[in-house]
Amino acid sequence: MLTRLKAKSERKLAKQICKVVLDHFEKQYSKELGDAWNTVRDTLTCPSCWQHAVLLNRFNCPWELEEELRSRGYHTLFQGSSPYCPKSVKCYVSRIPHLLPSERHQVGSLKKYYLLNAASLLPVLALELRDGEKVLDLCAAPGGKSVALLQCAYPGYLHCNEYDSLRLRWLRQTLESFIPQPLVNVIKVSELDGREMGDATPETFDKVLVDAPCSNDRSWLFSSDSQKAACRISQRRKLPVLQIELLRSAIKALRPGGLLVYSTCTLSKAENQDVISEILNSCSNIMPMDIKEMARTCSQDFTFAPTGQECGLLVIPEKGKAWGPMYVAKLKKS
């Protein structure tokens, strides 16, 4: 089953580094990460070193697939020992870089697995979703984190929002590919500007995930259009403003006592720690939640860089643990 489509996935490894972006990252991240940047750069610029996790779909997962993954040298993430990872979540990783093929979307048929960067699971697990809770995925496309949330628990209500119309179609297709019909009834998909969600649904949700638009370091490094890449870099400084506005909206949508998780897939301090510091300094009803323990229990699978924040984690990629970049911060509304 996994061998048939292997050739297609291997072709994706042929990538060209964008020098404009690499030079920009070199200047910024050598200051922010120090010596760690050398290792991160070597991993990010070497797609053949990248690893891909296999998140099994609990709604359509034959035991033969798990047997096949184990026979190929895959093992479960966290080795089943993390208190943050529910037993219903089965995510397989291999120490040797190996890209499984993506399954085709077929109407009326559920996919068996979702391929992702394993660090993408950390924001979902940090949210600690429980059965029956109301949860908002504010920037939900392409849908991987929404799918992962539904592997963790059966929410009473899941609101998946995506403002970009093209990405919204991708989100709908992802949900259709992984979620059985009975669960679809508790899911709402909307196309609202995330900055307006708080006013539209005040104090509605128990948990909110803000996987914010960001400088996607991995994809930006391989921009095929240098002019477009240069334009992205020049506009990069505007992103923290958008991220803060999304967080303020998310806080409005969160009920008192509810939890909020903010995440990005960039190393940028301006889009990570600085955004969270601004929220903590300006929102008197928001408290930081210590997630250092999460880093400790995940250290076997991930490498973390210091963030200077008890409420924030930064996963940095290195060979053999080529996950991230992924920043995760956890907050609570009083």
Buried (B, 14 or more C-beta within 10 A) or exposed (E): EBEEBEEEBEEEEEBEBBEBBBEBBEEBBBEBBEEBBEBBBEBBBBBEBBBBBBBBBEBBBEEEBBEBBEEBEBBBBBEEEBEBBBEEBBBBBBEEBBBBBBBEEEEEEBBBBBBBBBBBBBBBBBBBBBEEBBBBBBBBBBBBBBBBBBBBBBBEBBBBBBBEEEBBEBBBBBBBBBBEEEBEEBBEBBEBEBBBBBEBBEEBBBBBBBBBBBBEBBEBBBBEEEEEBBEBBEEBEEBBEBBBBBBBBBBBBBBEEBBBBBBBBBBBBBBBBBBBBBBBEEBEEBEBBEBEEBBEBBEEBBBBBEBEBEBBBBBBBBEEBBBBBBBBBBBBBE
